[in-house]
């Protein structure tokens, strides 16, 4: 038999969109590690609604990635700074920075868990993605009890 391919045995299999569940540490690996190439391909092709849960207190944040940014682009921002520019998450980062100056270890993002609630094709209108995001914020009550400020 001829050899057609030598597979990378360390490659991390993409579990499908419904199976995505990443700790913050894993998210950072997914963005940069070659073993996650299939993940980056899949997440760069879809828009969607995602959930960030703080596993230390159960607070949740519902967000969206639409347009050219797609899921991968949005999550790359979180991997880089832990807040992705979101108001409540940025506040946690600032509190963490103050705690670190006082000698406390308070890495705000280390307890974050990332998952997908719904994915959309690349040509889905922004209005449909916005509507789904609003629905999940209301259903999960993330404005009242979570980390959404809008």
N, CA, C and O of each residue as an XYZ file, in Angstrom:
600
protein
N       0.830     -1.194      0.000
C       0.000      0.000      0.000
C       0.870      1.251      0.000
O       1.847      1.331      0.745
N       0.524      2.212     -0.821
C       1.278      3.466     -0.802
C       0.846      4.326      0.397
O      -0.313      4.297      0.812
N       1.789      5.081      0.933
C       1.491      5.998      2.036
C       0.896      7.270      1.439
O       1.525      7.931      0.613
N      -0.331      7.607      1.868
C      -1.009      8.792      1.349
C      -0.845      9.992      2.259
O      -0.842     11.138      1.809
N      -0.708      9.709      3.553
C      -0.619     10.807      4.501
C      -0.025     10.284      5.800
O      -0.249      9.139      6.194
N       0.735     11.150      6.452
C       1.210     10.841      7.791
C       0.482     11.797      8.715
O       0.738     13.001      8.714
N      -0.424     11.249      9.499
C      -1.272     12.076     10.360
C      -0.518     12.480     11.616
O       0.318     11.735     12.128
N      -0.824     13.651     12.090
C      -0.258     14.148     13.341
C      -0.997     13.480     14.495
O      -2.187     13.728     14.694
N      -0.318     12.653     15.243
C      -0.991     11.947     16.335
C      -1.353     12.861     17.491
O      -2.176     12.501     18.333
N      -0.750     14.039     17.542
C      -1.044     14.988     18.615
C      -2.151     15.972     18.248
O      -2.537     16.808     19.064
N      -2.654     15.873     17.037
C      -3.689     16.773     16.555
C      -4.926     16.699     17.463
O      -5.342     15.614     17.867
N      -5.501     17.857     17.775
C      -6.694     17.905     18.623
C      -7.916     17.926     17.705
O      -8.124     18.875     16.949
N      -8.701     16.890     17.782
C      -9.885     16.719     16.931
C     -10.939     17.777     17.255
O     -11.244     18.011     18.424
N     -11.493     18.412     16.231
C     -12.599     19.358     16.420
C     -13.868     18.558     16.705
O     -14.246     17.704     15.903
N     -14.541     18.822     17.847
C     -15.685     17.999     18.249
C     -17.013     18.367     17.600
O     -18.042     17.774     17.923
N     -17.003     19.320     16.703
C     -18.254     19.848     16.163
C     -18.676     21.043     17.003
O     -18.262     21.180     18.155
N     -19.494     21.897     16.429
C     -19.851     23.145     17.105
C     -20.579     22.915     18.428
O     -20.392     23.672     19.380
N     -21.406     21.874     18.489
C     -22.136     21.584     19.724
C     -21.239     21.030     20.821
O     -21.628     21.011     21.989
N     -20.054     20.585     20.463
C     -19.139     20.007     21.443
C     -18.046     20.943     21.914
O     -17.172     20.536     22.679
N     -18.078     22.192     21.469
C     -17.026     23.140     21.857
C     -17.211     23.561     23.310
O     -18.259     24.084     23.690
N     -16.189     23.329     24.106
C     -16.166     23.720     25.512
C     -14.696     23.871     25.885
O     -13.980     22.882     26.045
N     -14.254     25.123     26.022
C     -12.833     25.408     26.238
C     -12.612     26.234     27.493
O     -13.293     27.236     27.711
N     -11.666     25.818     28.314
C     -11.221     26.678     29.411
C     -10.428     27.821     28.779
O     -10.071     27.762     27.603
N     -10.159     28.848     29.562
C      -9.379     29.973     29.041
C      -7.991     29.497     28.590
O      -7.494     29.927     27.549
N      -7.382     28.627     29.361
C      -6.077     28.087     28.994
C      -6.159     27.358     27.650
O      -5.297     27.543     26.791
N      -7.187     26.537     27.468
C      -7.367     25.819     26.213
C      -7.654     26.777     25.050
O      -7.201     26.557     23.927
N      -8.411     27.840     25.335
C      -8.692     28.833     24.299
C      -7.392     29.440     23.784
O      -7.205     29.594     22.577
N      -6.508     29.780     24.694
C      -5.219     30.363     24.289
C      -4.421     29.373     23.450
O      -3.779     29.762     22.474
N      -4.456     28.111     23.821
C      -3.781     27.088     23.012
C      -4.426     26.964     21.641
O      -3.730     26.872     20.629
N      -5.761     26.961     21.605
C      -6.473     26.796     20.341
C      -6.096     27.901     19.350
O      -5.970     27.645     18.153
N      -5.920     29.098     19.835
C      -5.606     30.230     18.964
C      -4.204     30.115     18.354
O      -3.989     30.534     17.216
N      -3.260     29.556     19.096
C      -1.861     29.571     18.657
C      -1.243     28.218     18.311
O      -0.308     28.162     17.512
N      -1.732     27.150     18.881
C      -1.089     25.848     18.757
C      -1.460     25.169     17.441
O      -2.642     25.065     17.112
N      -0.463     24.706     16.684
C      -0.740     24.028     15.408
C      -1.623     22.791     15.549
O      -2.281     22.399     14.585
N      -1.651     22.174     16.718
C      -2.476     20.983     16.924
C      -3.966     21.285     16.763
O      -4.759     20.375     16.523
N      -4.352     22.562     16.895
C      -5.756     22.977     16.808
C      -6.124     23.559     15.441
O      -7.091     24.314     15.338
N      -5.386     23.229     14.414
C      -5.631     23.807     13.084
C      -7.066     23.584     12.614
O      -7.677     24.493     12.052
N      -7.615     22.381     12.838
C      -8.991     22.099     12.411
C      -9.992     22.983     13.144
O     -10.992     23.398     12.558
N      -9.742     23.272     14.402
C     -10.597     24.162     15.179
C     -10.602     25.554     14.549
O     -11.660     26.152     14.353
N      -9.417     26.060     14.238
C      -9.327     27.419     13.690
C     -10.034     27.515     12.338
O     -10.683     28.519     12.043
N      -9.909     26.484     11.528
C     -10.590     26.485     10.232
C     -12.100     26.544     10.448
O     -12.783     27.375      9.849
N     -12.616     25.672     11.294
C     -14.067     25.612     11.522
C     -14.592     26.912     12.120
O     -15.610     27.436     11.669
N     -13.906     27.434     13.130
C     -14.395     28.631     13.824
C     -14.211     29.905     13.000
O     -14.854     30.918     13.275
N     -13.351     29.862     12.006
C     -13.173     31.040     11.148
C     -14.239     31.118     10.062
O     -14.340     32.124      9.361
N     -15.030     30.067      9.921
C     -16.027     30.014      8.855
C     -17.447     30.331      9.295
O     -18.344     30.418      8.456
N     -17.671     30.506     10.594
C     -19.037     30.717     11.072
C     -19.153     31.960     11.956
O     -18.222     32.352     12.659
N     -20.333     32.552     11.883
C     -20.730     33.583     12.827
C     -21.442     32.855     13.962
O     -21.779     31.679     13.825
N     -21.673     33.535     15.075
C     -22.410     32.830     16.101
C     -22.606     33.574     17.394
O     -22.134     34.694     17.588
N     -23.325     32.901     18.273
C     -23.588     33.368     19.627
C     -22.793     32.451     20.552
O     -22.871     31.227     20.449
N     -22.030     33.057     21.452
C     -21.204     32.267     22.354
C     -21.503     32.628     23.800
O     -22.111     33.657     24.094
N     -21.062     31.760     24.686
C     -21.259     31.948     26.112
C     -19.916     31.847     26.810
O     -19.145     30.917     26.572
N     -19.642     32.819     27.680
C     -18.482     32.745     28.556
C     -19.031     32.611     29.968
O     -19.821     33.442     30.414
N     -18.615     31.573     30.663
C     -19.058     31.348     32.037
C     -17.860     31.442     32.956
O     -16.818     30.840     32.698
N     -18.010     32.201     34.031
C     -16.980     32.272     35.059
C     -17.245     31.103     36.005
O     -18.201     31.136     36.780
N     -16.412     30.082     35.944
C     -16.657     28.869     36.725
C     -16.456     29.079     38.227
O     -16.799     28.202     39.020
N     -15.907     30.222     38.629
C     -15.720     30.480     40.060
C     -16.990     31.000     40.725
O     -17.154     30.884     41.940
N     -17.901     31.583     39.912
C     -19.117     32.140     40.518
C     -20.382     31.908     39.684
O     -21.473     32.284     40.112
N     -20.253     31.304     38.520
C     -21.411     30.990     37.687
C     -21.919     32.139     36.844
O     -22.875     31.958     36.090
N     -21.321     33.312     36.939
C     -21.783     34.438     36.118
C     -21.460     34.175     34.660
O     -20.428     33.597     34.318
N     -22.389     34.625     33.799
C     -22.265     34.339     32.382
C     -22.274     35.612     31.548
O     -22.815     36.643     31.948
N     -21.659     35.506     30.384
C     -21.653     36.580     29.399
C     -22.052     35.980     28.058
O     -21.444     35.008     27.611
N     -23.060     36.546     27.418
C     -23.474     36.133     26.079
C     -22.930     37.161     25.097
O     -23.116     38.364     25.275
N     -22.266     36.683     24.075
C     -21.716     37.575     23.062
C     -21.987     37.046     21.670
O     -22.481     35.934     21.489
N     -21.653     37.864     20.696
C     -21.846     37.467     19.301
C     -20.578     37.743     18.514
O     -19.784     38.620     18.855
N     -20.417     36.993     17.481
C     -19.355     37.225     16.514
C     -20.027     37.183     15.158
O     -20.501     36.136     14.717
N     -20.064     38.330     14.502
C     -20.732     38.374     13.203
C     -19.858     39.090     12.193
O     -18.773     39.575     12.515
N     -20.344     39.145     10.986
C     -19.583     39.785      9.922
C     -18.282     39.047      9.638
O     -18.206     37.828      9.788
N     -17.271     39.784      9.231
C     -15.990     39.191      8.852
C     -15.211     38.650     10.043
O     -14.310     37.829      9.870
N     -15.545     39.097     11.245
C     -14.795     38.694     12.437
C     -14.944     37.205     12.752
O     -13.972     36.544     13.118
N     -16.139     36.691     12.611
C     -16.447     35.297     12.873
C     -16.030     34.896     14.293
O     -15.463     35.700     15.032
N     -16.312     33.665     14.655
C     -16.030     33.189     16.014
C     -14.526     33.231     16.308
O     -14.120     33.708     17.368
N     -13.715     32.747     15.398
C     -12.275     32.702     15.661
C     -11.714     34.091     15.923
O     -10.932     34.276     16.856
N     -12.097     35.052     15.128
C     -11.594     36.413     15.317
C     -11.984     36.982     16.667
O     -11.173     37.614     17.343
N     -13.209     36.759     17.050
C     -13.696     37.280     18.337
C     -12.986     36.611     19.507
O     -12.561     37.273     20.454
N     -12.865     35.286     19.425
C     -12.236     34.556     20.523
C     -10.736     34.802     20.609
O     -10.147     34.684     21.684
N     -10.118     35.142     19.487
C      -8.696     35.494     19.519
C      -8.489     36.732     20.378
O      -7.498     36.823     21.103
N      -9.411     37.686     20.306
C      -9.313     38.887     21.141
C      -9.377     38.517     22.632
O      -8.629     39.071     23.437
N     -10.254     37.596     22.996
C     -10.327     37.146     24.394
C      -9.041     36.435     24.813
O      -8.560     36.618     25.931
N      -8.497     35.635     23.921
C      -7.273     34.904     24.241
C      -6.124     35.872     24.511
O      -5.261     35.597     25.346
N      -6.110     36.984     23.818
C      -5.016     37.956     23.957
C      -5.093     38.762     25.253
O      -4.077     38.969     25.916
N      -6.309     39.222     25.619
C      -6.382     40.137     26.768
C      -7.358     39.723     27.868
O      -7.412     40.369     28.915
N      -8.125     38.663     27.650
C      -9.031     38.176     28.682
C     -10.345     38.917     28.783
O     -11.211     38.522     29.563
N     -10.519     39.988     28.011
C     -11.788     40.724     28.087
C     -12.393     41.059     26.737
O     -13.587     41.351     26.670
N     -11.633     41.031     25.674
C     -12.165     41.277     24.343
C     -12.829     42.623     24.167
O     -13.580     42.823     23.212
N     -12.562     43.565     25.086
C     -13.147     44.894     25.005
C     -14.511     45.022     25.660
O     -15.081     46.113     25.656
N     -15.052     43.959     26.218
C     -16.360     44.021     26.874
C     -16.263     44.760     28.198
O     -15.297     44.599     28.944
N     -17.269     45.570     28.482
C     -17.251     46.457     29.643
C     -17.075     45.693     30.956
O     -16.150     45.980     31.717
N     -17.943     44.732     31.227
C     -17.884     44.016     32.514
C     -16.618     43.174     32.630
O     -16.034     43.077     33.710
N     -16.197     42.577     31.544
C     -14.984     41.762     31.588
C     -13.742     42.641     31.725
O     -12.764     42.248     32.361
N     -13.785     43.818     31.131
C     -12.677     44.768     31.300
C     -12.594     45.226     32.753
O     -11.499     45.390     33.290
N     -13.751     45.433     33.395
C     -13.762     45.798     34.814
C     -13.108     44.708     35.657
O     -12.351     45.005     36.581
N     -13.398     43.444     35.341
C     -12.758     42.337     36.059
C     -11.243     42.357     35.855
O     -10.484     42.091     36.787
N     -10.811     42.671     34.643
C      -9.378     42.744     34.353
C      -8.727     43.866     35.142
O      -7.621     43.702     35.656
N      -9.404     45.005     35.245
C      -8.860     46.128     36.014
C      -8.782     45.788     37.493
O      -7.798     46.123     38.151
N      -9.800     45.130     38.022
C      -9.775     44.699     39.418
C      -8.635     43.710     39.643
O      -7.966     43.743     40.676
N      -8.425     42.848     38.686
C      -7.349     41.867     38.777
C      -5.995     42.563     38.814
O      -5.114     42.200     39.594
N      -5.845     43.568     37.957
C      -4.578     44.316     37.931
C      -4.329     45.007     39.257
O      -3.195     45.029     39.737
N      -5.369     45.575     39.863
C      -5.223     46.222     41.175
C      -4.835     45.199     42.236
O      -3.986     45.470     43.086
N      -5.456     44.028     42.185
C      -5.144     42.963     43.141
C      -3.714     42.483     43.014
O      -3.053     42.205     44.015
N      -3.234     42.384     41.773
C      -1.863     41.943     41.557
C      -0.867     42.943     42.124
O       0.175     42.547     42.647
N      -1.173     44.235     42.028
C      -0.288     45.248     42.609
C      -0.243     45.141     44.123
O       0.750     45.490     44.761
N      -1.352     44.645     44.688
C      -1.411     44.497     46.142
C      -0.857     43.139     46.575
O      -0.913     42.804     47.758
N      -0.327     42.360     45.647
C       0.270     41.078     45.976
C      -0.691     39.903     45.932
O      -0.315     38.794     46.312
N      -1.922     40.113     45.478
C      -2.900     39.027     45.399
C      -2.879     38.437     43.996
O      -2.730     39.169     43.017
N      -3.027     37.121     43.891
C      -3.118     36.483     42.585
C      -4.583     36.437     42.178
O      -5.362     35.666     42.739
N      -4.960     37.256     41.208
C      -6.370     37.336     40.799
C      -6.486     37.382     39.276
O      -7.110     38.293     38.734
N      -5.913     36.442     38.605
C      -6.013     36.361     37.155
C      -7.481     36.163     36.785
O      -8.009     35.055     36.875
N      -8.123     37.233     36.374
C      -9.581     37.237     36.191
C     -10.090     36.230     35.167
O     -11.206     35.734     35.320
N      -9.341     35.913     34.156
C      -9.842     35.062     33.075
C      -9.562     33.576     33.295
O     -10.058     32.751     32.528
N      -8.813     33.219     34.278
C      -8.415     31.818     34.424
C      -9.599     30.880     34.675
O      -9.494     29.676     34.443
N     -10.721     31.425     35.146
C     -11.906     30.601     35.411
C     -12.919     30.634     34.266
O     -13.978     30.016     34.374
N     -12.623     31.332     33.184
C     -13.570     31.444     32.079
C     -13.650     30.138     31.289
O     -12.645     29.469     31.047
N     -14.879     29.798     30.895
C     -15.145     28.639     30.049
C     -15.936     29.143     28.835
O     -16.943     29.834     28.988
N     -15.482     28.800     27.651
C     -16.064     29.284     26.400
C     -16.838     28.163     25.707
O     -16.349     27.041     25.577
N     -18.051     28.489     25.267
C     -18.866     27.522     24.531
C     -19.689     28.259     23.476
O     -19.813     29.483     23.503
N     -20.239     27.493     22.561
C     -21.089     28.058     21.511
C     -22.545     27.739     21.804
O     -22.886     26.608     22.150
N     -23.397     28.738     21.664
C     -24.829     28.534     21.826
C     -25.505     28.284     20.483
O     -26.425     27.473     20.379
N     -25.036     28.996     19.454
C     -25.653     28.865     18.133
C     -24.667     29.357     17.079
O     -23.954     30.337     17.295
N     -24.632     28.678     15.952
C     -23.774     29.118     14.850
C     -24.632     29.468     13.637
O     -25.727     28.939     13.446
N     -24.100     30.373     12.832
C     -24.757     30.836     11.612
C     -23.753     30.784     10.469
O     -22.547     30.911     10.681
N     -24.250     30.600      9.283
C     -23.400     30.650      8.101
C     -22.861     32.052      7.881
O     -23.370     33.016      8.453
N     -21.842     32.163      7.060
C     -21.201     33.461      6.851
C     -22.079     34.511      6.177
O     -21.801     35.705      6.288
N     -23.130     34.090      5.484
C     -23.983     35.061      4.784
C     -25.241     35.428      5.574
O     -26.099     36.147      5.062
N     -25.361     34.947      6.804
C     -26.523     35.276      7.629
C     -26.528     36.772      7.929
O     -25.496     37.319      8.318
N     -27.660     37.442      7.758
C     -27.719     38.889      8.022
C     -27.441     39.207      9.495
O     -27.819     38.445     10.384
N     -26.786     40.321      9.738
C     -26.474     40.759     11.104
C     -27.722     40.884     11.960
O     -27.673     40.627     13.163
N     -28.847     41.277     11.358
C     -30.079     41.434     12.125
C     -30.517     40.109     12.755
O     -31.031     40.091     13.874
N     -30.313     39.007     12.040
C     -30.676     37.690     12.578
C     -29.739     37.293     13.735
O     -30.182     36.728     14.736
N     -28.466     37.591     13.586
C     -27.493     37.294     14.649
C     -27.793     38.165     15.875
O     -27.755     37.680     17.005
N     -28.090     39.443     15.651
C     -28.430     40.348     16.760
C     -29.660     39.869     17.516
O     -29.698     39.916     18.746
N     -30.652     39.415     16.791
C     -31.885     38.923     17.406
C     -31.608     37.694     18.274
O     -32.129     37.578     19.382
N     -30.796     36.793     17.767
C     -30.448     35.592     18.539
C     -29.665     35.959     19.793
O     -29.887     35.381     20.857
N     -28.759     36.907     19.675
C     -27.991     37.340     20.847
C     -28.923     37.911     21.913
O     -28.792     37.575     23.089
N     -29.849     38.759     21.521
C     -30.809     39.335     22.472
C     -31.644     38.251     23.134
O     -31.916     38.310     24.333
N     -32.049     37.259     22.346
C     -32.834     36.147     22.896
C     -32.057     35.418     23.995
O     -32.594     35.170     25.074
N     -30.815     35.079     23.727
C     -30.027     34.335     24.719
C     -29.729     35.179     25.954
O     -29.706     34.655     27.067
N     -29.503     36.468     25.774
C     -29.298     37.334     26.943
C     -30.540     37.338     27.832
O     -30.434     37.292     29.057
N     -31.714     37.392     27.208
C     -32.960     37.374     27.977
C     -33.199     36.005     28.605
O     -33.559     35.914     29.779
N     -33.002     34.948     27.836
C     -33.266     33.595     28.323
C     -32.341     33.203     29.472
O     -32.767     32.539     30.417
N     -31.091     33.610     29.391
C     -30.114     33.269     30.430
C     -29.994     34.354     31.502
O     -29.241     34.214     32.465
N     -30.752     35.436     31.315
C     -30.816     36.542     32.279
C     -29.431     37.123     32.592
O     -29.123     37.450     33.738
N     -28.618     37.241     31.561
C     -27.250     37.709     31.774
C     -27.143     39.220     31.966
O     -26.109     39.719     32.410
N     -28.201     39.941     31.636
C     -28.199     41.380     31.934
C     -28.489     41.615     33.413
O     -27.892     42.492     34.036
N     -29.397     40.835     33.966
C     -29.793     40.996     35.371
C     -28.779     40.361     36.322
O     -28.414     40.958     37.334
N     -28.333     39.166     36.001
C     -27.528     38.393     36.947
C     -26.137     38.025     36.441
O     -25.358     37.402     37.163
N     -25.828     38.400     35.228
C     -24.565     37.997     34.645
C     -23.654     39.164     34.347
O     -23.622     40.155     35.077
N     -22.914     39.029     33.263
C     -21.861     39.979     32.937
C     -22.176     40.830     31.714
O     -21.298     41.544     31.232
N     -23.403     40.777     31.196
C     -23.794     41.644     30.082
C     -24.265     42.990     30.623
O     -25.046     43.048     31.572
N     -23.789     44.060     30.016
C     -24.181     45.415     30.415
C     -25.132     46.069     29.415
O     -25.673     47.143     29.678
N     -25.330     45.426     28.281
C     -26.233     45.994     27.258
C     -27.292     45.005     26.849
O     -28.131     45.314     26.003
